[in-house]
């Protein structure tokens, strides 16, 4: 709530300042006008229009001064952005140069998992990700893939980000397709709009992460912790979410066609429960914990709910009839389906 207020205040602060200056000027002119109307100017031969002309003459340098200050501030912001952009480009180039050196001189590509050169490459990569913007982060992963240093298969990656500490990292809209982030710590990370198709996020910690609009087609998320994560409008086609923790996550308008949620925990942890209002067809929910979940409006046609726990869930009999299998399901009233 506080961060939303700060963002709102930053947006309206400048317009309010300009409006305030204009209001003060109008107020001064109005007071002078009233004063002159009631008591005269106090100077022989001076008319109201003379005073207004004097005020206008005095206002010109004030307005010019404010304009110059505003222009200087804007130029400063542009300069800061350019400096930041240049620093990021320098950091990226330095990284590529150093990694090239490790490849050519330290035989990184033929190194063994326990070799120090791999540790150096890993640390440099993790450190750099916090310094770059989304576009350049995409370049880093593209470089690692093209150089044969990273593979979606954990055992094949030379630069291994297993259990990498990326908590709170801003990876929004970055191209991380096929990235090996197995077991990575991405708590509260910003991955909104990121391309994570085919990425390995097995057992990753994505609690409270922003994955809204992310492309997770074919991603490996088995055992991942996605509690309280925002997956709204995410593409999860053919994604493996088996055994994932999704309690309290937001999957509104997410596309889950052919997704595997067998054994996943989708139990109610927030007010209103879990909402599958726009779930896609053919979702595998074998053994999933859907206790207290809100399934109102969900299309469960072809869904495999074998062994799932639906106790206390909001779902109609008509919806359940369309499911592919209800074998061993704990029904909303607590009874067991044969």
N, C-alpha and C positions, 0 to 999 in steps of 0.2 A: 504493500500500500504506500509506504514512504517513498519507494523508488518511483512509483507511478506519479505521485504528487510532485517529486523533484523534476521529472521529465515534463509534466504539464506546466510547472512554474517556469522552466527554462524556455518553453515555447512562447509564453505570453508575457514574459518579463520585459522584453524590448518593446513590443507594441504598447504595453502599458506605460512605459517610460516616455515614449513619444507622445502618447495621448495626454499624459500628465503635463508635459512641457507646453503643449498647445493649449490645454485648459488654463494653465497659469497665465499665459500670454493674453488669452481672451479675458480672463478675470481682471488682469491689470488694466487693460483697455476699458473694460466696463466700469471699473471703479473711477478711472480718470474721467470718463464721460459723465457719470453721476455727480462727481465732485464739481465739475465745471458747470453742469446744469443747475446745481443748487447754489453754488457760491461764486461762480465765475472763475476766471483763470487766476486772478490775483495780480495780473500784470496788465497794465494799460496797453491797449493796442494788440494784444495777443488773442486770437480766436481759437475755438476748439480745433479747427482744422490745422492751425499752426502747431498746436500741441500734438495732434495726431501725426503730423509730418515729422516732428522732432522724434516722437517715439519710434516711428518707422525707420528713421535714420539710425537711431540707436540700436534697433533690433537687427539691422543688417549684419553688423560684425558679430553679434551674438549667434545668429543663425549660421553664418559662415564658420564661426568657431566650432559649433556643434557638428556641422557637416564635415569639417576637417577631422575632428576627433573620431567621428563615426567611420570615415573613410580610412583613417589610420588603423583603427581597430580591425576593420575588415581585411585590410592588407596584411595586418599581423597574423590573422587567422589563416589566410591563404598561404602566407610564408611558413607558418607552423605546419600546415598540412603538407606542403612541399618538402619541408625538412624531414618530417616523419616518413613520407614516401621514399625519400632518398636514403634514409637510414635503413629502411626495410630492404630496399634494393641492394644496398651495400652488404647487409647481413646475409641476404640470399646468395649473392655472388661469392662472398667469403666462404659460405658453407659449401657451395658447389666446388670451389677451388680446393678446399681442404679435403673434401670427400674424394675428389679426383686424385689428389696426392696419396690418400690412403689406398686407393685402388691401384695406382700405377707403381707406387714406391713401397707400400707396406703390404701388398698382396691381400687386400681386404677380401676380394672375391673368393680366394682359395683358402682363407683362414679357417680355423677351427672355432667351435662355439665358445671355448674357454679362453681364446686369445684376447689379449688386451686391446688389439686394434678394433675388435667388434664392440667392446665396451665404449671406447672413445666415439665410435660412429653413432652408437645408440644415444649416448649422453648429448652429443652435439645436435642430433636430430630433435630430441625431446625439448631441449633448451630453445632451439630455433622456432619451434611451433608457437611459442608464446610471444614471439617478436613480430610475426608476420601477419598480413591480412589474408583473407580467405583465398584470393586469387593466387598469391605466392605460395600459400600452404599447398594448394593443388599442384603447383610446380614441383614442390619438394617430393610429394608422393609419386608424381609422374617420373621424376628423376630416379627415384629409388626403384620403381618398377622397370624402367627402361635400362637401368644399369644392372639389372638382375640382382638387386640387393633386397628386394621385398617381394614376397609371394603371398597369396591368400592362404596357402598352406603353411601353418606355423613352423613345421620342421624344415621348410625350404628357405625361410627368410634369414638373410645374413644380418640385416638391421632389424632386430626383433624388438617390437614395442610391447611385448608381453608384460603386463602389470605396470605399464608406463603411467606415471602420475600426470594426468592431463585434466585434473579437476578444475572446473571453471574456465577451461580454455574456450576461446572463441573460434570455432571452426565453421561458422555459418556460411552456407553455400559453397563450401570447399569441395573439390573433387577428390573424394577418398574411395573411389570405386576399387574394390579388390584389396583394400588396405588390410593389413594384419594388425588388428587392435585387440587381439585375444587377451582377455583378462585385464584390459586397461581400465584405469580409474578415470571415469569421465563424469563424476558427480557434478551436477549443475552446469555441465558444459553446454555451450550453444552450438547445436548441430542443425539448426533450422535450415531447411532447404538444401542441406548437404547431400551429395551423391555418395551413398554408402552401399550401392548395389554390389552384391557379391562379397561384401566386406566380412571379415571374420571378427565378430564381437562376442564370441563364446565366453560366457562367465564374466563379461565386462560389467563394471559398476556404472550404471546410467541413471541412478536415482536422481529424480528432479531435473533431468536433462531436458533441454528443449530440442525435440526432434520433429517439430511441426513442419509438415510439407517435405520431410526428408525422403529420399529415394532409397528404400531398403529392400528392393526387389532381390530375392535370392540371398539375402544376408543371413549369416549364421549368428543367431541370438540365443541359442540354447543355453539355459542356465543363467542368462543375463538378468541383472537386477534393474528392472525398469519401473520400480515403484515411484508413483507420483510423477512419472515422466509425461511430457506433452507429446503425444503421437498423433495429434489431430491432423487430418488430411495427409498423413504419411502413406507412402506406397509400400505395402508389405507383401506383395504378390510372391508366392512360393517361398516366403521367408520361414526360417526354422526358429520357432519360438518355444520349442518343447522345453518344459521345465522352467520357463522364464517366470520371474516375479513381476506381475503387472498390476498388483493391487493398488488401487487409487490412480492408475494411469488414465490419461485422456486419449481415447481412440475414436473420438467423434469424427465421422466422415473419412476414416482411414480405410484403405482398400486392402482387404485381407484374403483375397481370392487364393485358394489352395495353400494358405498359410497353415503351418503345423503348430498348434497350441496344446499339443498333448502334454498333460501333466503340469500345465502352466497354472500359476496362482493368480486368479483374477477376482479375489474376494473383495468385498466392500470394506473400504477403509475411510472413505470420505462421504459426506452427506450427498445423498442421491445415488450412491453406488456406482457401479460400472455401467457405462452406457454403450450398447452395441446397436444404436438406433439405425446405423447405415452400414452394417456389416455386409460383406460380400458373400457370395455363395461358396460352397464346398470348403468350409473351414474345418480343420481337424481339431476337435476339443476333447480328445480322449483323456479321461482322468483329470480334466481341468477343474480347478476350484473356482466355481462361479457363485459361491454362497453370497447372497445379498446383492447379486449383480442386477443391474437394470437392463433387461433384454427387450423392453417394450419397442415394438416396431421392427425388431431385427428379423432379417430374412435368414432362417436357419435351414433352408432347403439344401439337402445334401450334407449337412453338418454331421460329423461323427462325434456323438456325445457319450460314447461308451465309458461308463465308470465316472462320469463327471458329477460334481457336487453342485446341485442347484437349490439347495435348501435356502428358503427365504428369498429366492430370486423373483423378479417381476417378469413373468412370462406366461403366455396363454397356452391352453391345450392345443389350439389350432397351430400355433407356431411349432410346438414340439412334435406334432404329427408329421410335419414336413421333414423332420430330421432324418438322416440316413439310419442312425442307430441310437437307441436309448437303453441299450443293454447295461444293466447294473447302475443306472443313473439314480442318484438321490434326488427325488422330486422336491419341488418347492415346499410341499407340506411335510417333508421329512421322510416320507415313505420311499421304499426302494423299488425301482422298476425291475421286473424279472429279466 
